[in-house]
Amino acid sequence: MTQSEDQQEQYVSKQIRAAQAGEYPEHKDIDEAENGSMVNDMEDLIQLGDDMEAMKTSQEDLKQSGLLSDPEQ
């Protein structure tokens, strides 16, 4: 398991334990809620940023595997 996968596993395990203990993030009033928000708090925002940094773009995937994109095939 890579370091980023280990960190992800620890993060998810922590969230599961918190949910099992009844600890849920407070819901915002409809007037102050932000539509399309992907995160509940700063910790989630940091984790999302780390996850997105670790993701490969389609171009990186193509270069590593030696494949061509669909229009070029």
N, C-alpha and C positions, 0 to 999 in steps of 0.2 A: 504494500500500500504506500502511495506517495505521501509526502508531507501534507499537501493540500487536501488529499482524500482523507487523511487522518484528522485534519482540522475540521473538515466538513462533517465527518462522523461524530466528532466530539460536540460540535455545535448542534447537530440534529438530536443527539442523545440528550443534551442539556434541555432542549426545547420540549422533548417528549417527557422527561422527568418533571419539568415545571408544569406541563399540562396535566399530567397524572396527579400532581399535588394540588391541582385546582388553581394554578396561577396563570391567568390569561391576561393579555393586554386589554386595557380599557377601550371600549368602543367610543368613537367620537360622536358628538351630536351631528345630525345630518347637515346642519348649517355650517359646521366647521370642517366636515370631512372633505378630503381631497380626492376627487374622482381619479381613478387610475393609479392610486398609490400602490406601489409594489412592496412596501415595507411598513412595519408598525412602529419601529423605533430606530435609534441610531445603531444599535448592535446589529439589527437586521440589515440596515443600509451598508454597513461595513462588510458584512458577510456577502451580501449580494455583489458588492464591488469586487471582492476577492474572487467570487465564483465567476464573474464575467471576465476578469483578467485572465483566469486560467483556461477559459474556453478558447478553442481555436476558431479562426475564421474559416470560411469555406476555401479560401485561397491557400491557407496554410495546410489544410487537410489535403488539397489537391497536390500541392508540391511534395508533401511527405509520402503520399501514396503513389505518385507518378501518374495519376489519372488526369484526364482532360475534362473540362466542364461540358455539360450537355450540348450547347450549340457547336462546340468544336469537335465533338465526337461524330 
